[in-house]
Amino acid sequence: MKSAFTFLKKVFSPQKTHLIALLLGGLSVFAFAPFNISPIMLAAIAGLFMLWLEAETRFEAAKIGLWFGLGQFGLGVSWLFSSMYFYSGVALPFAVILTMGFVLFLALSTALGGWIALFFKNAKQPGLVLTLLFPAVWVLIELVRSTIFGGFPFLLSGTTHLDTWLDGYAPLLGVWGVSWAIAMSAGLLLWLFKEKSWVRASVTLCLIWSIGGLLQNVQWVKPVDKPIDVALIQGNIAQEKKWLPDEFYPTLKTYIDLTKKNMDADVIVWPETAIPAYYDVVEKGALQGFIKDAKLLNTDILVGVIAGGKNSENYYNALINVHNPEDRYYKQHLVPFSEFFPFSSAFAFVSGLFNIPFAEFSHGDSSQQPIKLGGHDAGLSICYEMAFGEELANSLPQAKYLITVSNDAWFADTFEPAQQLQEVQMRALELGREIARSTNTGYTAIVDIKGNIRAQIPPYEEGVLRGQVQPYDGLTFYAEWKTLPILFLLFTYFGFLIAKRYLLRRA
């Protein structure tokens, strides 16, 4: 074991650390969808911890974290460039600059992690550093990144271990619990290379995984009533055509024709902004006859559309039930720097200088209640909101199942649609609710409470996914307490470390 550890120290020499950190970050992306090679995340985090362990200064550890983040996000969120350049009309130089700036911003979280890791590192206790300190730092930086400026919860490590024993921690502590278990496992694997530590490390590692496996057998929620028959419409309208005036009526015809063939379903769902216009306009025009027919039939038809508010300056990314138009949901958690801008006045000035398209949606009310669809209350979300389990949990226990919609045509043929479906799987597992997901170009799917994809249709094809969604009652531990237990653990642990440093300095 000692010779292996010495070999690793030579491999991770100071001259190579930044390049290795960059490669490790890039490698970690292959643990996420669409590749789903989960052991890679363990190897990548273990490699990062090794680099931090050998770093001598906080600045050096921060640089290592930065390079790891540049590798991870440079590859993992490369889909942002595709969205801006091909579909948003941003000039090539500025699309490159903005993408690089966003990647750098995300990478600052892992740089911060390196600084914190070295601030508290005790060189005399490498076992505790690898198994307690570094994993806590890893979860902390994921939590910070998912909160600041509205939150950017991209590539959370916990989502890589769906369908492993570690996903048993999801209903207990959410994705954060799975991330913590992964980071601890990575630290323990590294600790195995330390002399005379392999027994304790092996036992602890087996314990973490065994507990996760046992947690998979816990029945947090129970089914109620009979399943709901749903029809999820996938129009496959290319993003470059979606907003063209000449494509408006062909787009509506596609969705209406697919809907009429499935009117025997309990609930029919169109994807995000399937109607590329204001609902108040199409309600009295192009969709007038269709809406009248829908009101006469006993089928809930949920359509994605833009809705104007009482104030003419406000407009919302919305879902409206044409069977009963009073049933509507306005997107609450908008995408930062896309649907809203934290520094909107400054960005409006910059967008005018460089011809960058700039517009803002309004935030929906955070107190919106679930809507009864198919005889049961359904919690609704639009696209990006699916990344925030603690917010979706606010609709529980009233909501018996969840519906989410998206327009992933913005990111066609990139990693993003598969990554977002992976987030849907994690939310179903965390919250103990089945999820019906309708998208424009893919991936339209039905996910069960274990995070398994029960039904799906191929992406980039026009079609309808017919299936059943089972309503559930009850709450998982995570749905009831959200991030409070994780925050308590982090505050307690780092509070102890800070107090210890203070007392040692005084002594």
C-alpha positions in Angstrom: 0.0 0.0 0.0 2.8 2.4 0.9 4.5 1.9 -2.5 1.3 2.6 -4.3 0.8 5.8 -2.4 4.3 6.9 -3.1 3.8 6.2 -6.8 0.6 8.4 -6.7 2.6 11.2 -5.1 5.1 11.1 -8.0 2.3 11.1 -10.6 0.7 14.1 -8.9 3.9 16.1 -8.9 3.5 19.9 -8.5 4.6 20.4 -12.2 1.7 18.4 -13.4 -1.0 19.2 -10.9 -2.9 21.8 -12.9 -3.0 19.7 -16.1 -4.1 16.7 -14.1 -6.8 18.7 -12.3 -8.1 19.9 -15.7 -8.2 16.4 -17.0 -9.8 15.0 -13.9 -12.6 17.7 -14.1 -13.2 16.8 -17.8 -13.2 13.1 -17.0 -15.9 13.6 -14.3 -18.4 14.7 -17.0 -18.5 11.1 -18.3 -20.1 10.1 -15.0 -23.2 12.1 -15.9 -25.8 11.4 -18.6 -25.7 10.5 -21.4 -22.6 8.4 -20.5 -23.6 7.3 -17.0 -20.3 5.8 -16.0 -20.7 6.4 -12.3 -17.3 5.0 -11.0 -15.6 7.8 -12.9 -17.0 10.4 -10.4 -15.4 8.5 -7.5 -12.1 8.4 -9.4 -12.2 12.1 -10.3 -13.1 13.3 -6.8 -10.4 11.0 -5.3 -7.9 12.5 -7.7 -8.9 16.0 -6.7 -8.6 15.1 -3.0 -5.1 13.7 -3.7 -4.1 17.0 -5.3 -5.5 19.0 -2.4 -3.8 16.7 0.1 -0.4 17.4 -1.5 -0.9 21.1 -1.9 1.2 23.2 0.4 -0.7 26.6 0.3 -4.3 27.7 0.1 -3.5 29.6 -3.1 -2.2 26.4 -4.7 -5.2 24.4 -3.6 -7.5 27.1 -5.0 -5.7 27.0 -8.3 -6.1 23.2 -8.4 -9.8 23.6 -7.7 -10.1 26.2 -10.4 -8.5 24.0 -13.0 -10.7 21.0 -12.0 -13.8 23.2 -12.4 -12.6 24.5 -15.7 -12.3 21.0 -17.0 -15.6 19.9 -15.5 -17.8 22.8 -16.6 -15.8 23.6 -19.7 -17.0 20.2 -21.1 -20.1 19.6 -19.0 -21.9 22.9 -19.8 -20.6 23.4 -23.3 -24.2 23.3 -24.4 -24.5 26.9 -23.4 -22.5 28.0 -26.4 -24.8 26.0 -28.7 -27.8 27.8 -27.3 -26.4 31.3 -27.6 -24.7 31.0 -31.0 -27.0 28.8 -33.0 -30.4 29.8 -31.5 -30.1 33.1 -29.6 -28.3 35.1 -32.4 -25.3 36.0 -30.3 -22.2 36.8 -32.5 -19.6 34.1 -32.4 -16.9 36.1 -30.5 -19.3 37.1 -27.8 -20.9 33.6 -27.5 -17.4 32.2 -26.9 -16.6 35.0 -24.4 -19.9 34.6 -22.5 -19.5 30.8 -22.4 -16.0 31.0 -21.1 -17.0 33.6 -18.5 -19.8 31.4 -17.3 -17.5 28.4 -17.1 -15.0 30.5 -15.1 -17.8 31.6 -12.8 -18.8 28.1 -12.0 -15.2 27.0 -11.6 -14.7 29.6 -8.9 -16.8 27.3 -6.6 -14.2 24.5 -6.7 -11.5 27.1 -6.3 -13.2 28.2 -3.2 -13.4 24.6 -2.1 -9.6 24.3 -2.5 -9.0 27.3 -0.4 -11.3 26.2 2.4 -9.9 22.7 2.3 -6.3 24.0 2.9 -7.5 26.5 5.5 -8.7 23.6 7.8 -6.4 20.8 6.7 -4.4 19.1 9.4 -1.3 17.4 7.9 -1.0 15.2 10.9 -4.5 13.6 10.4 -4.8 12.7 6.7 -7.4 10.1 7.4 -9.8 12.6 9.0 -9.0 15.1 6.2 -9.9 12.7 3.5 -13.0 11.2 5.1 -14.5 14.2 6.9 -13.0 17.5 5.9 -12.7 17.2 2.1 -16.2 15.5 1.6 -17.8 18.3 3.7 -16.0 20.9 1.6 -17.2 19.2 -1.6 -20.9 19.3 -0.5 -20.5 22.9 0.7 -19.3 24.1 -2.6 -22.0 22.3 -4.5 -24.6 23.9 -2.2 -23.1 27.3 -2.6 -23.0 27.0 -6.4 -26.7 25.9 -6.3 -27.7 29.0 -4.3 -25.8 32.1 -5.4 -27.4 34.4 -7.9 -30.5 32.2 -8.1 -28.6 29.0 -8.2 -26.6 27.0 -10.8 -27.1 23.3 -9.7 -25.4 21.9 -12.8 -23.5 18.6 -12.6 -24.2 17.8 -9.0 -22.2 14.7 -8.3 -25.1 13.0 -6.5 -27.0 12.6 -9.7 -24.3 10.3 -11.1 -25.1 7.4 -8.7 -28.7 6.7 -9.6 -29.2 2.9 -9.7 -26.4 2.3 -7.2 -26.7 1.6 -3.5 -25.8 5.2 -2.7 -29.1 6.5 -4.2 -30.8 5.2 -1.1 -29.6 8.4 0.6 -31.7 10.5 -1.8 -35.1 10.2 -0.1 -33.3 10.8 3.2 -31.0 13.8 2.5 -31.6 14.6 -1.2 -29.0 14.8 -3.8 -26.7 16.4 -1.2 -26.7 13.2 0.8 -25.7 11.2 -2.2 -23.0 13.7 -3.0 -21.7 13.4 0.5 -21.7 9.6 0.4 -19.8 9.7 -3.0 -17.2 12.2 -1.7 -16.7 10.2 1.5 -16.3 7.0 -0.6 -13.7 8.8 -2.8 -11.8 9.9 0.3 -11.9 6.4 1.8 -10.7 4.8 -1.5 -7.7 7.2 -1.4 -7.1 6.5 2.3 -6.8 2.8 1.4 -3.4 3.7 0.0 -2.2 4.9 3.3 -0.1 2.5 5.4 -2.0 0.6 8.1 -5.3 2.3 7.3 -6.8 -0.1 4.9 -8.9 -2.1 7.5 -10.7 1.0 8.9 -11.1 2.5 5.4 -12.6 -0.7 4.0 -15.0 -1.2 6.9 -16.2 2.4 6.8 -16.6 2.2 3.0 -18.6 -1.0 3.2 -20.7 0.6 5.9 -21.6 3.7 3.9 -22.6 1.6 0.9 -24.5 -1.0 2.9 -26.6 1.7 4.7 -27.4 3.2 1.3 -28.5 -0.2 0.1 -30.7 -0.8 3.2 -32.3 2.6 2.8 -33.4 1.6 -0.7 -35.9 -0.8 1.0 -37.6 1.9 3.1 -41.1 2.6 1.9 -41.4 6.4 2.4 -44.7 6.9 0.5 -47.7 4.8 -0.5 -49.8 4.7 -3.7 -53.3 6.1 -3.7 -56.2 5.5 -6.0 -55.8 4.2 -9.6 -53.1 5.4 -12.1 -53.8 8.4 -14.2 -53.7 7.9 -18.0 -51.5 10.6 -19.5 -50.5 11.6 -23.1 -47.3 13.6 -23.3 -47.0 15.4 -26.6 -43.5 15.8 -28.3 -43.9 18.1 -31.3 -40.2 18.1 -32.3 -40.4 21.7 -33.6 -36.8 22.9 -34.4 -35.8 25.9 -32.4 -34.7 27.9 -35.5 -38.3 27.5 -36.8 -40.3 27.8 -33.6 -40.7 31.6 -33.6 -41.0 32.2 -37.3 -44.4 33.7 -38.3 -44.8 31.3 -41.2 -44.3 28.3 -38.8 -47.0 29.4 -36.3 -50.0 27.7 -37.8 -48.1 24.5 -38.8 -46.8 24.3 -35.2 -50.4 24.6 -33.8 -51.7 22.1 -36.3 -49.0 19.5 -35.2 -50.0 19.8 -31.5 -53.7 19.9 -32.2 -53.6 16.8 -34.5 -51.6 14.8 -32.0 -53.9 15.9 -29.2 -57.1 14.9 -31.0 -55.7 11.4 -31.5 -55.4 11.1 -27.7 -58.5 12.7 -26.3 -59.3 9.5 -24.4 -56.4 10.3 -22.0 -57.1 11.7 -18.5 -54.4 14.4 -18.9 -52.7 15.7 -22.0 -49.5 17.7 -21.7 -47.9 20.0 -24.3 -44.2 21.1 -23.7 -42.8 24.4 -22.6 -43.9 27.3 -24.8 -45.5 24.9 -27.3 -47.6 27.8 -28.4 -45.1 30.5 -29.4 -47.5 33.4 -28.7 -49.5 35.0 -25.9 -52.4 32.9 -24.6 -54.7 35.9 -24.5 -54.2 36.3 -28.2 -54.6 32.7 -29.4 -57.5 32.2 -27.0 -59.6 34.5 -29.1 -58.1 33.6 -32.4 -56.2 30.5 -33.7 -57.1 28.3 -30.7 -60.7 29.5 -30.2 -62.4 26.5 -31.6 -60.0 24.0 -30.0 -60.4 25.6 -26.6 -64.2 25.4 -26.9 -64.0 21.7 -27.7 -61.6 21.1 -24.8 -64.0 22.7 -22.4 -66.8 20.4 -23.5 -64.7 17.3 -23.1 -63.7 15.8 -19.7 -60.0 15.9 -20.5 -57.4 18.2 -18.9 -55.1 19.6 -21.6 -52.1 21.4 -20.2 -50.4 23.7 -22.7 -47.1 25.6 -22.5 -47.6 29.2 -23.5 -46.6 32.8 -22.8 -49.2 34.6 -20.5 -49.5 38.3 -20.0 -50.0 39.6 -16.5 -52.4 42.3 -15.2 -49.6 44.7 -15.7 -48.9 44.9 -19.5 -45.1 45.1 -18.7 -45.2 41.6 -17.2 -45.3 38.3 -19.0 -44.8 34.8 -17.8 -43.6 31.4 -18.9 -46.8 29.6 -18.2 -48.8 26.3 -18.2 -52.5 26.7 -18.7 -55.2 24.0 -18.6 -57.4 24.9 -21.7 -60.2 22.7 -20.2 -60.4 25.2 -17.4 -58.2 28.3 -18.2 -58.4 29.5 -14.6 -56.0 26.6 -13.8 -52.6 28.0 -14.6 -49.1 28.0 -13.4 -46.5 30.7 -13.8 -42.8 29.7 -13.7 -41.3 30.8 -10.4 -37.6 30.0 -10.6 -36.3 31.7 -13.8 -33.0 30.9 -15.4 -30.4 33.5 -14.3 -28.9 35.5 -17.2 -31.4 34.0 -19.6 -35.0 34.5 -18.4 -34.1 37.1 -15.9 -30.9 39.2 -15.1 -29.7 39.9 -11.5 -28.2 43.2 -12.8 -30.8 43.9 -15.5 -30.1 47.6 -16.0 -26.4 47.0 -16.5 -27.0 44.0 -18.8 -29.5 46.0 -20.9 -26.8 48.6 -21.5 -24.2 46.0 -22.5 -26.7 44.1 -24.7 -27.4 47.3 -26.6 -23.7 47.9 -27.2 -23.0 44.4 -28.5 -26.4 43.5 -30.1 -27.0 40.7 -27.6 -30.7 39.7 -27.4 -32.2 40.8 -24.1 -35.6 40.2 -22.6 -37.0 39.2 -19.2 -39.8 37.0 -18.0 -41.6 37.9 -14.7 -41.4 35.6 -11.7 -44.5 33.6 -10.8 -45.9 33.8 -7.3 -44.1 31.5 -4.9 -47.4 30.6 -3.2 -49.0 28.9 -6.2 -50.8 25.7 -5.3 -50.9 22.4 -7.2 -53.6 22.0 -9.8 -56.1 19.2 -10.0 -55.5 17.3 -13.2 -56.9 13.9 -13.9 -58.7 13.8 -10.5 -55.6 14.4 -8.4 -53.5 17.5 -7.4 -50.4 17.8 -9.6 -47.3 19.8 -8.7 -46.1 21.7 -11.8 -42.7 22.9 -12.9 -41.1 24.3 -16.0 -37.7 23.2 -17.2 -35.0 24.7 -15.0 -37.2 24.4 -11.9 -36.7 20.7 -11.9 -33.2 21.2 -10.7 -34.4 22.5 -7.3 -35.8 19.6 -5.2 -36.3 21.8 -2.1 -38.6 24.1 -4.0 -40.6 21.3 -5.7 -41.1 19.9 -2.2 -43.2 22.9 -1.3 -46.1 21.4 -3.3 -46.1 18.3 -1.1 -47.9 16.5 0.4 -50.8 18.0 -1.5 -49.5 17.1 -4.9 -49.8 13.4 -5.6 -47.7 13.4 -8.7 -45.6 15.9 -10.6 -45.7 17.2 -14.2 -42.7 19.0 -15.7 -42.3 20.5 -19.2 -39.3 21.7 -21.1 -38.1 23.0 -24.5 -34.8 21.4 -24.9 -34.6 22.4 -28.5 -32.4 25.2 -27.3 -29.8 22.5 -26.6 -30.5 20.0 -29.3 -27.8 17.4 -29.9 -25.8 18.4 -26.8 -25.4 16.8 -23.3 -28.0 19.1 -21.7 -31.3 17.2 -22.5 -29.9 14.0 -21.1 -28.5 15.8 -18.0 -31.9 17.3 -17.3 -33.6 14.0 -17.6 -31.1 12.7 -15.0 -32.2 15.6 -12.7 -35.8 14.5 -13.2 -34.9 11.0 -12.0 -33.2 12.4 -8.9 -36.3 14.6 -8.1 -38.6 11.6 -8.3 -36.4 9.6 -6.0 -35.9 12.5 -3.5 -39.6 13.4 -3.3 -41.4 10.1 -3.7 -43.5 11.2 -6.6 -43.8 9.9 -10.1 -43.1 12.5 -12.7 -44.5 13.0 -16.2 -42.2 15.0 -18.4 -43.2 16.5 -21.8 -40.6 18.1 -24.0 -40.4 19.6 -27.4 -37.6 17.5 -28.9 -36.7 15.1 -26.0 -36.4 13.5 -23.6 -40.2 12.9 -23.0 -40.5 10.3 -20.3 -42.4 9.0 -17.2 -40.2 8.4 -14.1 -41.3 6.3 -11.1 -40.5 7.0 -7.4 -37.3 4.9 -7.6 -35.9 7.2 -10.2 -36.4 4.6 -13.0 -37.5 5.7 -16.4 -40.6 3.6 -16.9 -41.6 4.9 -20.3 -39.9 7.1 -22.9 -40.1 7.9 -26.6 -37.1 8.6 -28.8 -35.7 12.2 -28.9 -35.9 14.3 -32.0 -39.0 12.6 -33.3 -42.6 13.8 -33.4 -44.7 11.6 -31.2 -46.9 11.0 -28.2 -46.0 9.1 -25.0 -49.0 7.3 -23.6 -48.6 5.9 -20.2 -49.8 5.8 -16.6 -48.7 7.9 -13.6 -49.4 6.5 -10.2 -50.5 9.1 -7.5 -48.7 8.8 -4.1 -49.3 10.1 -0.7 -46.9 10.7 2.2 -43.5 12.4 2.5 -39.9 11.3 2.3 -37.6 12.6 5.0 -36.1 15.0 2.4 -39.4 16.3 1.2 -40.4 17.1 4.8 -37.1 18.7 6.0 -35.5 19.7 2.7 -31.9 21.0 3.1 -32.2 21.7 6.8 -30.3 18.5 7.9 -27.5 19.0 5.5 -27.1 22.7 6.6 -27.1 21.6 10.2 -24.4 19.0 9.6 -22.3 21.6 7.7 -22.7 24.4 10.2 -22.0 22.0 13.1 -18.9 20.5 11.5 -17.3 23.8 10.3 -18.4 25.6 13.4 -16.5 23.0 15.4 -13.4 23.4 13.2 -13.5 27.2 13.5 -13.9 27.0 17.3 -11.0 24.5 17.5 -8.7 26.8 15.5 -9.7 29.8 17.7 -9.0 27.9 20.9 -5.7 26.6 19.6 -4.6 30.1 18.7 -5.5 31.4 22.1 -3.6 28.6 23.7 
